[in-house]
């Protein structure tokens, strides 16, 4: 069982920057990918960003393109979401997720859908104040 724990969420001023972290338990695998999501209307999850665990291929949604950057540190079993130029509409609980599907034969776009993930963290709240 993989456990994920996010941290770093807080109140941030519009236009500011913040980095979120997600630590995976020691039994985490070396393949697959990790992603960040936030709630969307209709009890859905909105894709934010994803990164493969083996070759560091990344992708993010159009709504955060150029503002958010995903990265990872395999030695620490940690994935980060660096977020700049916050907007009030970015206020949300940000959750990280882990997919067990190996990335070697699958493109990064596979990991943009929440159904492709097997494990989820409880989330960390980010509130953007104007």
C-alpha positions as CSV (number, residue, x, y, z in Angstrom):
1,X,0.0,0.0,0.0
2,X,1.4,3.3,-1.0
3,X,0.8,6.3,1.2
4,X,1.0,9.9,0.0
5,X,1.2,12.9,2.2
6,X,1.0,16.5,0.8
7,X,2.3,19.6,2.5
8,X,3.0,23.3,1.9
9,X,-0.5,24.6,1.5
10,X,-1.4,27.9,3.1
11,X,-2.8,31.3,2.3
12,X,-0.9,33.1,-0.4
13,X,-1.3,36.5,-2.0
14,X,-2.4,36.8,-5.6
15,X,0.7,36.9,-7.8
16,X,2.8,35.2,-5.2
17,X,4.6,31.9,-5.3
18,X,4.4,28.6,-3.3
19,X,5.8,25.1,-3.5
20,X,3.8,22.1,-2.5
21,X,5.4,18.7,-1.7
22,X,4.1,15.2,-1.8
23,X,6.0,12.4,-0.1
24,X,5.4,8.8,-1.0
25,X,5.9,5.9,1.4
26,X,9.1,3.9,1.1
27,X,7.4,1.0,-0.7
28,X,6.7,3.2,-3.7
29,X,7.7,1.8,-7.0
30,X,10.2,3.2,-9.4
31,X,8.0,3.2,-12.5
32,X,4.7,4.9,-13.2
33,X,4.0,8.5,-12.6
34,X,2.7,11.0,-10.1
35,X,0.3,13.8,-10.7
36,X,-1.4,16.8,-9.0
37,X,-5.1,17.4,-9.1
38,X,-7.6,19.8,-7.7
39,X,-11.4,19.7,-7.5
40,X,-13.5,20.6,-10.5
41,X,-17.3,21.3,-10.8
42,X,-19.5,18.2,-10.6
43,X,-17.4,16.3,-8.1
44,X,-14.7,15.8,-10.6
45,X,-10.9,16.2,-10.3
46,X,-9.2,18.7,-12.5
47,X,-5.8,17.7,-13.8
48,X,-3.0,20.1,-12.9
49,X,0.4,18.4,-13.7
50,X,2.0,15.1,-14.0
51,X,5.6,13.7,-14.1
52,X,6.8,10.2,-15.0
53,X,9.0,8.6,-12.3
54,X,11.6,7.2,-14.6
55,X,12.4,9.7,-17.3
56,X,11.0,12.9,-15.8
57,X,8.6,13.6,-18.7
58,X,6.1,16.2,-17.6
59,X,2.9,17.8,-18.7
60,X,0.4,20.3,-17.2
61,X,-3.0,21.7,-18.0
62,X,-3.5,24.8,-20.1
63,X,-4.9,26.7,-17.1
64,X,-1.6,26.5,-15.2
65,X,0.8,26.4,-18.2
66,X,3.7,28.8,-17.6
67,X,2.8,29.3,-13.9
68,X,3.1,25.8,-12.3
69,X,6.1,23.5,-12.6
70,X,6.2,19.8,-11.5
71,X,9.4,18.1,-10.5
72,X,10.5,15.2,-8.4
73,X,13.4,13.9,-6.3
74,X,13.5,10.1,-6.5
75,X,16.0,9.8,-3.6
76,X,13.4,11.5,-1.3
77,X,10.4,9.8,-2.9
78,X,9.0,13.3,-3.3
79,X,7.2,15.2,-6.0
80,X,6.9,19.0,-6.0
81,X,4.6,21.5,-7.5
82,X,6.1,25.0,-7.8
83,X,3.4,27.5,-8.3
84,X,3.9,31.1,-9.3
85,X,1.6,34.0,-10.2
86,X,-1.3,32.7,-8.1
87,X,-4.8,33.7,-9.1
88,X,-7.9,33.7,-6.9
89,X,-9.4,30.9,-9.1
90,X,-6.4,28.7,-8.1
91,X,-7.8,28.4,-4.6
92,X,-8.4,24.7,-3.9
93,X,-7.3,21.6,-2.1
94,X,-4.4,20.2,-4.1
95,X,-4.0,16.4,-4.0
96,X,-1.2,14.3,-5.3
97,X,-1.7,10.9,-6.8
98,X,0.5,7.9,-7.9
99,X,-0.1,5.7,-10.9
100,X,1.3,2.1,-10.9
101,X,1.2,1.9,-14.7
102,X,4.7,1.9,-16.0
103,X,5.6,4.8,-18.2
104,X,8.1,3.2,-20.4
105,X,5.5,2.3,-23.1
106,X,2.9,5.0,-22.4
107,X,3.0,8.7,-23.2
108,X,2.7,11.3,-20.5
109,X,-0.8,12.3,-21.6
110,X,-2.0,9.0,-20.3
111,X,-1.6,10.4,-16.8
112,X,-3.8,13.4,-17.3
113,X,-6.9,11.6,-16.3
114,X,-7.6,10.8,-12.6
115,X,-8.9,7.3,-13.4
116,X,-5.3,6.3,-14.2
117,X,-4.1,6.7,-10.7
118,X,-4.2,4.1,-7.9
119,X,-3.3,6.1,-4.8
120,X,-4.3,9.5,-3.5
121,X,-3.1,11.8,-0.7
122,X,-5.6,13.6,1.5
123,X,-4.7,17.0,0.0
124,X,-3.4,20.3,1.1
125,X,-5.4,23.6,1.1
126,X,-4.2,26.6,-0.8
127,X,-6.1,29.8,-0.5
128,X,-5.3,32.7,-2.8
129,X,-6.0,36.1,-1.2
130,X,-6.4,39.2,-3.4
